[in-house]
Amino acid sequence: MASTAPIGVFDSGLGGISVARQIAHDMPHERVLYFGDSANAPYGTKTPEQVRALSFAIVERFVRQGVKAVVIACNTATSAAVNDLRDHYDMPIIGMEPALKVACDRGDRADGTHTPQRVIVAATPLTLREHKFAALMDRFKSENTIFPEPCPGLVEIVEHGRLGDHDLVMRTLHGYFDQYDLDSIDAVVLGCTHFVFYRDYFRELLPDATAIIDGNEGTVRHLGVVLESLGKLAPEDADGGVELANSDPSARIATLSRELLHS
């Protein structure tokens, strides 16, 4: 596969556009083919078997388009399908998981001690139910206090184009987070790519001292390392960009996708 071949990026809907946007920013010479599966969103309330079937269909599409790598820009699809996809396809398949390690590592001190962190992981119900997240949480829960918080309504707001409805968003966030003493929370992990679009709202909700952490930069950095190791980085004279596609062919989704990419 030529180094100028595109990178396939997919999500259950529009959230993964935040990852495509990060790739365009950090790796401007790469071509990205983005596919959002809004016709089948949300994935977070589906069964793992359903998510695997949908993920395989999308990757097959990318194979026909000649991609050199695939980024699963969806924590839910990563949880349900990444291992099976890697077993089946002979190309780099980059998954995502909630950036819990980044949040907990904030408690590490130069003298080797660790200050226990209190971390909320906001994600979809399926991501939080899957074994992959349970294994991730097991790595850190002995030294930290971790609160998994399913937030399915946040996916719906993005998909319905209502991110600009301040009252709706804040009411929804308060419905999930008012149960916590937020002054005691060290970090909130945005464990769904849709939630990255809420960063300013979370900043309004949370105390200034509470960190807001997502996995997009780390995922794109890992993608770059993998492509470089394979000699597959696009040359510096290549014209990069993002091409958007979606299983929902409506003009509303096309317009919303472009708005999110350039937000």
Backbone as CSV, one residue per row, in Angstrom:
resi,resn,N_x,N_y,N_z,CA_x,CA_y,CA_z,C_x,C_y,C_z
1,MET,0.846,-1.200,0.000,0.000,0.000,0.000,0.882,1.251,0.000
2,ALA,0.617,2.166,-0.915,1.426,3.376,-1.043,1.249,4.281,0.173
3,SER,2.302,5.041,0.464,2.229,5.956,1.605,1.224,7.077,1.369
4,THR,0.862,7.306,0.106,-0.124,8.342,-0.202,-1.560,7.822,-0.096
5,ALA,-1.731,6.536,0.215,-3.081,5.989,0.378,-3.769,6.656,1.560
6,PRO,-5.095,6.705,1.551,-5.808,7.380,2.635,-5.886,6.545,3.910
7,ILE,-6.286,7.212,4.982,-6.562,6.579,6.270,-8.078,6.557,6.448
8,GLY,-8.624,5.393,6.768,-10.048,5.293,7.046,-10.327,5.561,8.519
9,VAL,-11.284,6.404,8.789,-11.678,6.738,10.163,-13.189,6.558,10.257
10,PHE,-13.652,5.786,11.249,-15.104,5.635,11.365,-15.583,5.723,12.797
11,ASP,-16.878,6.013,12.900,-17.545,6.137,14.193,-19.008,5.746,14.015
12,SER,-19.683,5.564,15.132,-21.106,5.257,15.114,-21.929,6.398,14.538
13,GLY,-21.357,7.560,14.443,-22.076,8.715,13.926,-21.120,9.852,13.675
14,LEU,-21.344,10.962,14.354,-20.597,12.183,14.076,-19.458,12.449,15.050
15,GLY,-19.406,11.725,16.169,-18.402,12.009,17.194,-16.978,11.874,16.703
16,GLY,-16.736,10.866,15.862,-15.378,10.620,15.384,-14.840,11.700,14.483
17,ILE,-15.713,12.621,14.056,-15.216,13.776,13.297,-14.215,14.554,14.140
18,SER,-14.367,14.488,15.471,-13.381,15.149,16.339,-12.002,14.524,16.180
19,VAL,-11.943,13.224,15.871,-10.663,12.546,15.637,-10.137,12.883,14.245
20,ALA,-11.018,12.866,13.252,-10.599,13.253,11.900,-10.034,14.676,11.904
21,ARG,-10.669,15.543,12.662,-10.211,16.933,12.787,-8.826,16.980,13.418
22,GLN,-8.591,16.122,14.417,-7.279,16.066,15.076,-6.206,15.558,14.117
23,ILE,-6.534,14.551,13.308,-5.579,14.047,12.313,-5.237,15.154,11.323
24,ALA,-6.256,15.869,10.838,-6.010,16.947,9.878,-5.104,18.024,10.472
25,HIS,-5.251,18.258,11.771,-4.428,19.269,12.445,-2.998,18.786,12.663
26,ASP,-2.853,17.551,13.150,-1.538,17.046,13.542,-0.774,16.396,12.389
27,MET,-1.495,15.895,11.378,-0.869,15.177,10.259,-1.453,15.751,8.963
28,PRO,-1.132,16.996,8.646,-1.830,17.712,7.575,-1.603,17.164,6.170
29,HIS,-0.628,16.273,6.003,-0.371,15.723,4.669,-1.144,14.431,4.403
30,GLU,-1.853,13.941,5.419,-2.595,12.687,5.259,-4.004,12.944,4.706
31,ARG,-4.424,12.020,3.854,-5.807,12.035,3.383,-6.644,11.146,4.291
32,VAL,-7.781,11.640,4.723,-8.661,10.916,5.633,-10.005,10.684,4.947
33,LEU,-10.446,9.432,4.946,-11.798,9.099,4.524,-12.599,8.831,5.788
34,TYR,-13.522,9.728,6.095,-14.311,9.571,7.315,-15.677,8.975,6.979
35,PHE,-16.066,7.959,7.750,-17.402,7.381,7.587,-18.122,7.379,8.925
36,GLY,-19.245,8.085,8.969,-20.095,8.090,10.150,-21.318,7.220,9.911
37,ASP,-21.635,6.395,10.877,-22.765,5.471,10.713,-24.000,5.995,11.438
38,SER,-24.391,7.231,11.105,-25.492,7.868,11.823,-26.822,7.146,11.632
39,ALA,-26.961,6.421,10.518,-28.207,5.679,10.294,-28.405,4.598,11.350
40,ASN,-27.302,4.156,11.954,-27.366,3.097,12.971,-26.980,3.581,14.368
41,ALA,-26.788,4.893,14.529,-26.419,5.443,15.839,-27.626,5.419,16.769
42,PRO,-27.390,5.297,18.087,-26.076,5.150,18.735,-25.653,3.682,18.838
43,TYR,-24.333,3.443,18.809,-23.808,2.099,19.037,-23.846,1.733,20.521
44,GLY,-23.789,2.739,21.379,-23.609,2.485,22.812,-24.744,1.750,23.479
45,THR,-25.903,1.666,22.816,-27.035,0.935,23.381,-27.310,-0.366,22.627
46,LYS,-26.429,-0.714,21.659,-26.587,-1.950,20.900,-25.844,-3.103,21.581
47,THR,-26.050,-4.321,21.076,-25.305,-5.472,21.591,-23.914,-5.490,20.965
48,PRO,-22.942,-6.123,21.627,-21.611,-6.237,21.020,-21.646,-6.903,19.642
49,GLU,-22.527,-7.886,19.463,-22.616,-8.586,18.176,-23.074,-7.629,17.072
50,GLN,-24.039,-6.794,17.385,-24.507,-5.814,16.396,-23.399,-4.833,16.030
51,VAL,-22.666,-4.374,17.032,-21.593,-3.407,16.777,-20.477,-4.050,15.948
52,ARG,-20.153,-5.297,16.230,-19.122,-5.986,15.441,-19.540,-6.090,13.975
53,ALA,-20.782,-6.460,13.734,-21.262,-6.612,12.351,-21.201,-5.277,11.607
54,LEU,-21.631,-4.219,12.250,-21.588,-2.895,11.628,-20.147,-2.464,11.362
55,SER,-19.255,-2.744,12.307,-17.846,-2.354,12.158,-17.187,-3.085,11.002
56,PHE,-17.454,-4.375,10.875,-16.875,-5.137,9.765,-17.373,-4.604,8.424
57,ALA,-18.642,-4.239,8.329,-19.176,-3.713,7.074,-18.474,-2.415,6.684
58,ILE,-18.186,-1.586,7.666,-17.515,-0.305,7.380,-16.070,-0.533,6.956
59,VAL,-15.379,-1.433,7.637,-13.983,-1.697,7.272,-13.901,-2.318,5.880
60,GLU,-14.857,-3.153,5.529,-14.900,-3.689,4.166,-15.006,-2.557,3.144
61,ARG,-15.792,-1.569,3.452,-15.912,-0.392,2.584,-14.554,0.286,2.426
62,PHE,-13.853,0.455,3.540,-12.536,1.086,3.495,-11.539,0.259,2.675
63,VAL,-11.597,-1.061,2.811,-10.696,-1.925,2.042,-10.910,-1.700,0.542
64,ARG,-12.169,-1.593,0.140,-12.464,-1.345,-1.281,-11.937,0.024,-1.728
65,GLN,-11.832,0.950,-0.782,-11.331,2.298,-1.097,-9.811,2.384,-1.004
66,GLY,-9.158,1.285,-0.629,-7.701,1.237,-0.646,-7.011,1.962,0.494
67,VAL,-7.571,1.923,1.703,-6.933,2.621,2.817,-5.686,1.878,3.289
68,LYS,-4.758,2.615,3.910,-3.530,2.016,4.431,-3.627,1.705,5.914
69,ALA,-4.642,2.256,6.578,-4.856,2.029,8.007,-6.283,2.442,8.334
70,VAL,-6.773,1.927,9.460,-8.110,2.280,9.928,-8.010,2.762,11.372
71,VAL,-8.684,3.861,11.660,-8.830,4.338,13.034,-10.290,4.146,13.435
72,ILE,-10.507,3.365,14.493,-11.857,3.215,15.034,-12.059,4.374,15.997
73,ALA,-12.664,5.443,15.493,-12.798,6.675,16.282,-14.025,6.600,17.171
74,CYS,-14.134,5.494,17.879,-15.335,5.184,18.650,-14.933,4.214,19.747
75,ASN,-15.049,4.636,20.984,-14.691,3.755,22.094,-15.570,2.522,22.131
76,THR,-16.853,2.666,21.788,-17.782,1.542,21.824,-17.398,0.489,20.798
77,ALA,-17.144,0.910,19.547,-16.763,-0.044,18.511,-15.408,-0.675,18.812
78,THR,-14.501,0.096,19.390,-13.211,-0.482,19.793,-13.435,-1.602,20.801
79,SER,-14.250,-1.338,21.812,-14.501,-2.345,22.842,-15.070,-3.620,22.250
80,ALA,-15.987,-3.467,21.307,-16.713,-4.629,20.794,-15.992,-5.350,19.659
81,ALA,-15.184,-4.628,18.870,-14.759,-5.203,17.590,-13.268,-5.173,17.293
82,VAL,-12.461,-4.399,18.028,-11.085,-4.179,17.560,-10.278,-5.470,17.463
83,ASN,-10.421,-6.369,18.409,-9.621,-7.601,18.358,-9.989,-8.461,17.163
84,ASP,-11.285,-8.596,16.893,-11.719,-9.387,15.740,-11.289,-8.744,14.431
85,LEU,-11.352,-7.422,14.349,-10.919,-6.736,13.135,-9.424,-6.934,12.899
86,ARG,-8.645,-6.842,13.959,-7.191,-7.039,13.810,-6.852,-8.461,13.390
87,ASP,-7.623,-9.424,13.876,-7.394,-10.820,13.477,-7.707,-11.033,12.004
88,HIS,-8.630,-10.251,11.472,-9.146,-10.501,10.125,-8.402,-9.723,9.043
89,TYR,-7.919,-8.523,9.377,-7.335,-7.651,8.351,-5.841,-7.449,8.578
90,ASP,-5.101,-7.461,7.473,-3.651,-7.294,7.537,-3.301,-5.831,7.274
91,MET,-3.725,-4.972,8.174,-3.366,-3.556,8.099,-3.462,-2.994,9.510
92,PRO,-2.819,-1.868,9.774,-2.939,-1.284,11.111,-4.385,-0.875,11.401
93,ILE,-4.885,-1.311,12.529,-6.212,-0.902,12.988,-6.029,-0.307,14.378
94,ILE,-6.220,0.991,14.463,-5.988,1.748,15.688,-7.319,1.920,16.409
95,GLY,-7.379,1.473,17.649,-8.590,1.627,18.436,-8.459,2.760,19.445
96,MET,-9.537,2.987,20.154,-9.551,4.010,21.199,-10.104,3.413,22.475
97,GLU,-9.610,3.913,23.582,-10.189,3.560,24.870,-10.184,4.815,25.729
98,PRO,-11.077,4.882,26.727,-11.078,6.066,27.594,-9.693,6.324,28.181
99,ALA,-9.274,7.589,28.189,-7.910,7.952,28.599,-7.768,7.953,30.123
100,LEU,-8.122,6.822,30.716,-8.086,6.704,32.172,-6.652,6.732,32.700
101,LYS,-5.731,6.140,31.963,-4.327,6.142,32.396,-3.793,7.570,32.511
102,VAL,-4.117,8.401,31.529,-3.663,9.792,31.555,-4.195,10.488,32.802
103,ALA,-5.477,10.238,33.113,-6.095,10.883,34.275,-5.450,10.419,35.575
104,CYS,-5.223,9.109,35.701,-4.661,8.575,36.948,-3.191,8.921,37.106
105,ASP,-2.471,8.980,35.982,-1.044,9.310,36.044,-0.798,10.735,36.539
106,ARG,-1.817,11.569,36.539,-1.659,12.929,37.062,-1.318,12.908,38.552
107,GLY,-1.577,11.780,39.224,-1.267,11.671,40.642,0.159,11.228,40.940
108,ASP,0.915,10.875,39.892,2.299,10.435,40.094,3.190,11.621,40.441
109,ARG,4.054,11.429,41.433,4.942,12.502,41.886,6.412,12.157,41.594
110,ALA,7.236,13.184,41.543,8.649,13.009,41.195,9.378,12.106,42.185
111,ASP,8.909,12.053,43.435,9.588,11.223,44.438,9.115,9.770,44.407
112,GLY,8.294,9.430,43.402,7.838,8.049,43.267,6.532,7.734,43.973
113,THR,5.993,8.691,44.725,4.720,8.466,45.400,3.556,8.777,44.449
114,HIS,2.380,8.402,44.869,1.187,8.636,44.048,0.078,9.223,44.907
115,THR,-0.468,10.331,44.467,-1.633,10.918,45.127,-2.882,10.323,44.494
116,PRO,-3.696,9.602,45.254,-4.886,8.974,44.660,-5.761,9.995,43.942
117,GLN,-6.219,9.621,42.755,-7.054,10.493,41.941,-8.508,10.030,41.983
118,ARG,-9.409,10.999,41.967,-10.840,10.709,41.870,-11.273,11.113,40.465
119,VAL,-11.680,10.107,39.686,-11.883,10.300,38.250,-13.268,9.809,37.840
120,ILE,-13.995,10.646,37.113,-15.239,10.231,36.474,-14.935,9.882,35.023
121,VAL,-15.373,8.712,34.591,-15.239,8.324,33.185,-16.627,8.411,32.545
122,ALA,-16.816,9.414,31.712,-18.079,9.589,30.998,-17.980,8.841,29.671
123,ALA,-18.906,7.920,29.417,-18.838,7.105,28.201,-20.226,6.563,27.883
124,THR,-20.301,5.746,26.846,-21.589,5.126,26.506,-21.810,3.902,27.394
125,PRO,-23.058,3.454,27.524,-23.326,2.275,28.355,-22.540,1.040,27.906
126,LEU,-22.437,0.801,26.582,-21.746,-0.404,26.117,-20.256,-0.343,26.421
127,THR,-19.629,0.812,26.217,-18.199,0.940,26.541,-17.946,0.576,28.000
128,LEU,-18.794,1.052,28.879,-18.587,0.823,30.311,-18.939,-0.602,30.721
129,ARG,-19.756,-1.297,29.946,-20.132,-2.678,30.267,-19.128,-3.693,29.754
130,GLU,-18.352,-3.343,28.727,-17.496,-4.311,28.057,-16.287,-4.705,28.914
131,HIS,-15.781,-5.911,28.652,-14.620,-6.437,29.391,-13.400,-5.544,29.223
132,LYS,-13.268,-4.916,28.049,-12.091,-4.087,27.785,-11.998,-2.947,28.801
133,PHE,-13.120,-2.310,29.088,-13.085,-1.230,30.080,-12.887,-1.792,31.482
134,ALA,-13.503,-2.926,31.778,-13.326,-3.537,33.100,-11.851,-3.827,33.359
135,ALA,-11.157,-4.326,32.332,-9.728,-4.620,32.475,-8.927,-3.329,32.663
136,LEU,-9.314,-2.283,31.933,-8.631,-0.988,32.081,-8.838,-0.442,33.487
137,MET,-10.055,-0.513,33.978,-10.362,-0.002,35.309,-9.626,-0.791,36.381
138,ASP,-9.495,-2.101,36.192,-8.802,-2.948,37.170,-7.347,-2.514,37.356
139,ARG,-6.743,-1.939,36.298,-5.345,-1.527,36.384,-5.147,-0.354,37.335
140,PHE,-6.186,0.439,37.541,-6.006,1.703,38.252,-6.851,1.850,39.507
141,LYS,-7.817,0.973,39.724,-8.767,1.230,40.805,-8.200,0.967,42.197
142,SER,-7.092,0.240,42.293,-6.544,-0.013,43.628,-5.938,1.243,44.240
143,GLU,-5.434,2.156,43.401,-4.792,3.371,43.905,-5.617,4.630,43.669
144,ASN,-6.748,4.487,42.957,-7.561,5.646,42.605,-9.039,5.293,42.765
145,THR,-9.877,6.303,42.834,-11.320,6.086,42.892,-11.906,6.477,41.544
146,ILE,-12.549,5.509,40.892,-13.031,5.704,39.524,-14.550,5.554,39.501
147,PHE,-15.201,6.521,38.891,-16.657,6.521,38.792,-17.054,6.396,37.319
148,PRO,-17.496,5.228,36.854,-17.997,5.123,35.481,-19.376,5.766,35.384
149,GLU,-19.561,6.662,34.431,-20.837,7.365,34.294,-21.347,7.262,32.848
150,PRO,-22.349,6.414,32.604,-22.915,6.326,31.256,-23.715,7.584,30.916
151,CYS,-23.475,8.128,29.717,-24.123,9.382,29.303,-24.685,9.257,27.884
152,PRO,-25.624,8.357,27.663,-26.115,8.139,26.292,-26.760,9.364,25.676
153,GLY,-27.372,10.223,26.487,-28.052,11.392,25.948,-27.133,12.372,25.250
154,LEU,-25.849,12.364,25.598,-24.906,13.289,24.965,-24.661,12.921,23.505
155,VAL,-24.688,11.630,23.204,-24.552,11.199,21.805,-25.733,11.719,20.991
156,GLU,-26.927,11.560,21.535,-28.141,11.956,20.829,-28.141,13.449,20.502
157,ILE,-27.672,14.279,21.436,-27.679,15.728,21.209,-26.789,16.090,20.018
158,VAL,-25.615,15.472,19.920,-24.731,15.731,18.777,-25.396,15.278,17.486
159,GLU,-25.924,14.059,17.490,-26.513,13.491,16.278,-27.721,14.295,15.796
160,HIS,-28.420,14.928,16.720,-29.600,15.712,16.337,-29.272,17.175,16.072
161,GLY,-27.977,17.508,16.096,-27.571,18.862,15.755,-27.974,19.904,16.786
162,ARG,-28.012,19.511,18.064,-28.487,20.435,19.099,-27.378,20.870,20.065
163,LEU,-26.136,20.761,19.610,-25.014,21.180,20.458,-25.100,22.652,20.846
164,GLY,-25.735,23.449,20.017,-25.821,24.871,20.303,-26.917,25.243,21.289
165,ASP,-27.712,24.252,21.716,-28.798,24.507,22.666,-28.227,24.457,24.083
166,HIS,-27.766,25.598,24.565,-27.056,25.663,25.838,-27.894,25.111,26.984
167,ASP,-29.154,25.477,27.047,-29.995,25.028,28.159,-30.165,23.514,28.146
168,LEU,-30.405,22.948,26.975,-30.561,21.494,26.859,-29.283,20.774,27.289
169,VAL,-28.148,21.254,26.796,-26.878,20.587,27.114,-26.596,20.653,28.607
170,MET,-26.725,21.834,29.198,-26.397,21.964,30.614,-27.379,21.178,31.479
171,ARG,-28.637,21.163,31.087,-29.626,20.370,31.826,-29.273,18.877,31.771
172,THR,-28.835,18.428,30.605,-28.452,17.024,30.441,-27.212,16.699,31.272
173,LEU,-26.218,17.576,31.224,-24.998,17.354,32.008,-25.297,17.338,33.501
174,HIS,-26.105,18.269,33.953,-26.463,18.291,35.380,-27.186,17.000,35.772
175,GLY,-27.996,16.457,34.861,-28.698,15.215,35.155,-27.760,14.054,35.417
176,TYR,-26.603,14.060,34.750,-25.614,12.998,34.962,-24.670,13.292,36.129
177,PHE,-24.297,14.551,36.318,-23.162,14.860,37.182,-23.511,15.515,38.520
178,ASP,-24.747,15.904,38.710,-25.098,16.534,39.990,-25.036,15.558,41.163
179,GLN,-25.003,14.269,40.879,-24.899,13.272,41.954,-23.514,13.261,42.605
180,TYR,-22.531,13.906,41.966,-21.155,13.907,42.468,-20.832,15.208,43.193
181,ASP,-19.941,15.109,44.156,-19.326,16.302,44.740,-18.204,16.710,43.790
182,LEU,-18.510,17.565,42.847,-17.557,17.859,41.781,-16.301,18.556,42.292
183,ASP,-16.388,19.233,43.427,-15.188,19.855,43.990,-14.153,18.822,44.426
184,SER,-14.581,17.579,44.604,-13.661,16.526,45.028,-13.132,15.699,43.852
185,ILE,-13.553,16.014,42.630,-13.163,15.244,41.446,-11.913,15.858,40.815
186,ASP,-10.904,15.024,40.603,-9.651,15.502,40.016,-9.714,15.611,38.500
187,ALA,-10.452,14.695,37.855,-10.497,14.700,36.390,-11.782,14.048,35.897
188,VAL,-12.234,14.517,34.759,-13.317,13.858,34.024,-12.741,13.398,32.682
189,VAL,-12.881,12.115,32.401,-12.403,11.545,31.145,-13.569,11.498,30.161
190,LEU,-13.374,12.091,29.003,-14.385,12.056,27.946,-14.160,10.768,27.149
191,GLY,-14.871,9.716,27.542,-14.633,8.383,26.997,-15.483,8.050,25.793
192,CYS,-15.880,9.062,25.044,-16.645,8.898,23.812,-16.260,10.067,22.921
193,THR,-15.987,9.807,21.647,-15.516,10.897,20.790,-16.579,11.970,20.583
194,HIS,-17.852,11.616,20.709,-18.900,12.637,20.657,-18.706,13.686,21.770
195,PHE,-18.220,13.228,22.911,-18.178,14.103,24.083,-17.109,15.191,23.963
196,VAL,-16.153,14.999,23.041,-15.103,16.008,22.857,-15.716,17.348,22.426
197,PHE,-16.831,17.279,21.710,-17.490,18.512,21.272,-18.119,19.273,22.443
198,TYR,-18.188,18.657,23.612,-18.770,19.291,24.798,-17.727,19.917,25.714
199,ARG,-16.486,19.987,25.274,-15.413,20.407,26.178,-15.728,21.746,26.857
200,ASP,-16.215,22.728,26.101,-16.511,24.038,26.688,-17.651,23.945,27.704
201,TYR,-18.619,23.083,27.433,-19.719,22.897,28.384,-19.221,22.239,29.677
202,PHE,-18.352,21.243,29.525,-17.785,20.606,30.717,-16.972,21.613,31.520
203,ARG,-16.256,22.497,30.819,-15.460,23.513,31.535,-16.377,24.428,32.338
204,GLU,-17.551,24.717,31.791,-18.522,25.543,32.503,-19.088,24.799,33.713
205,LEU,-19.278,23.499,33.586,-19.877,22.693,34.650,-18.920,22.428,35.802
206,LEU,-17.640,22.207,35.463,-16.690,21.685,36.445,-15.871,22.797,37.101
207,PRO,-15.371,22.542,38.308,-14.439,23.488,38.939,-13.191,23.673,38.076
208,ASP,-12.575,24.824,38.189,-11.387,25.119,37.374,-10.279,24.094,37.582
209,ALA,-10.193,23.545,38.772,-9.093,22.621,39.079,-9.311,21.220,38.507
210,THR,-10.508,20.932,38.040,-10.800,19.596,37.516,-10.328,19.492,36.076
211,ALA,-9.482,18.516,35.790,-8.966,18.318,34.431,-10.036,17.662,33.561
212,ILE,-10.053,18.023,32.286,-10.937,17.407,31.291,-10.030,16.728,30.270
213,ILE,-10.161,15.412,30.148,-9.185,14.628,29.387,-9.901,13.796,28.329
214,ASP,-9.394,13.846,27.087,-9.901,12.941,26.054,-8.734,12.229,25.393
215,GLY,-9.047,11.233,24.578,-8.002,10.382,24.009,-7.616,10.717,22.589
216,ASN,-8.120,11.826,22.037,-7.899,12.090,20.620,-6.430,12.334,20.269
217,GLU,-5.762,13.217,21.025,-4.360,13.519,20.701,-3.492,12.272,20.822
218,GLY,-3.701,11.499,21.867,-2.915,10.283,22.053,-3.148,9.268,20.952
219,THR,-4.388,9.159,20.502,-4.709,8.228,19.415,-4.015,8.641,18.128
220,VAL,-4.062,9.918,17.811,-3.438,10.401,16.577,-1.911,10.281,16.664
221,ARG,-1.367,10.534,17.836,0.079,10.361,18.019,0.475,8.901,17.782
222,HIS,-0.326,7.973,18.319,-0.064,6.543,18.124,-0.184,6.159,16.643
223,LEU,-1.186,6.700,15.962,-1.336,6.457,14.524,-0.072,6.879,13.787
224,GLY,0.446,8.055,14.112,1.656,8.537,13.455,2.848,7.633,13.690
225,VAL,3.000,7.153,14.923,4.116,6.256,15.254,4.006,4.959,14.454
226,VAL,2.809,4.411,14.371,2.601,3.156,13.639,2.897,3.336,12.154
227,LEU,2.371,4.395,11.551,2.608,4.618,10.126,4.086,4.880,9.840
228,GLU,4.731,5.637,10.720,6.159,5.905,10.524,6.971,4.618,10.597
229,SER,6.633,3.743,11.536,7.371,2.472,11.688,7.238,1.588,10.458
230,LEU,6.148,1.763,9.716,5.904,0.965,8.511,6.336,1.691,7.236
231,GLY,6.885,2.900,7.385,7.253,3.693,6.220,6.047,4.160,5.425
232,LYS,4.931,4.368,6.110,3.673,4.681,5.433,3.187,6.116,5.666
233,LEU,3.991,6.957,6.302,3.580,8.347,6.448,3.530,9.018,5.083
234,ALA,2.535,9.831,4.861,2.429,10.556,3.599,3.612,11.511,3.444
235,PRO,4.117,11.684,2.218,5.229,12.624,2.012,4.800,14.054,2.308
236,GLU,5.779,14.884,2.625,5.478,16.245,3.066,4.970,17.143,1.946
237,ASP,5.065,16.673,0.705,4.510,17.467,-0.394,3.121,16.981,-0.795
238,ALA,2.571,16.028,-0.027,1.244,15.502,-0.339,0.161,16.455,0.162
239,ASP,-0.926,16.504,-0.564,-2.074,17.317,-0.162,-3.012,16.466,0.694
240,GLY,-3.133,16.845,1.969,-4.028,16.118,2.854,-5.424,16.705,2.844
241,GLY,-6.283,16.125,3.666,-7.645,16.626,3.771,-8.574,15.540,4.276
242,VAL,-9.800,15.908,4.545,-10.799,14.992,5.073,-11.986,14.929,4.122
243,GLU,-12.336,13.720,3.732,-13.519,13.480,2.907,-14.587,12.832,3.787
244,LEU,-15.746,13.449,3.858,-16.801,13.003,4.763,-17.842,12.159,4.032
245,ALA,-18.232,11.046,4.667,-19.327,10.224,4.159,-20.136,9.721,5.345
246,ASN,-21.388,9.358,5.101,-22.248,8.924,6.192,-23.312,7.974,5.662
247,SER,-23.698,7.017,6.506,-24.747,6.076,6.122,-26.120,6.738,6.068
248,ASP,-26.257,7.896,6.709,-27.465,8.715,6.588,-27.201,9.735,5.487
249,PRO,-27.867,9.618,4.340,-27.537,10.483,3.196,-28.200,11.854,3.226
250,SER,-28.841,12.202,4.327,-29.606,13.447,4.366,-28.706,14.670,4.303
251,ALA,-29.265,15.756,3.772,-28.538,17.026,3.714,-28.239,17.543,5.113
252,ARG,-29.115,17.252,6.063,-28.913,17.704,7.446,-27.630,17.125,8.020
253,ILE,-27.435,15.827,7.831,-26.223,15.172,8.356,-24.984,15.687,7.630
254,ALA,-25.066,15.877,6.321,-23.912,16.369,5.561,-23.505,17.759,6.050
255,THR,-24.490,18.619,6.253,-24.202,19.977,6.735,-23.638,19.948,8.146
256,LEU,-24.246,19.148,9.008,-23.779,19.054,10.389,-22.363,18.492,10.450
257,SER,-22.057,17.524,9.614,-20.710,16.938,9.577,-19.676,17.999,9.222
258,ARG,-19.966,18.801,8.209,-19.023,19.856,7.819,-18.852,20.884,8.931
259,GLU,-19.956,21.224,9.594,-19.868,22.193,10.691,-19.002,21.672,11.826
260,LEU,-19.156,20.399,12.162,-18.358,19.816,13.250,-16.881,19.720,12.861
261,LEU,-16.608,19.389,11.606,-15.220,19.280,11.163,-14.506,20.617,11.275
262,HIS,-15.215,21.687,11.018,-14.576,23.015,10.983,-14.869,23.832,12.250
263,SER,-15.442,23.202,13.267,-15.758,23.940,14.491,-14.515,24.181,15.336
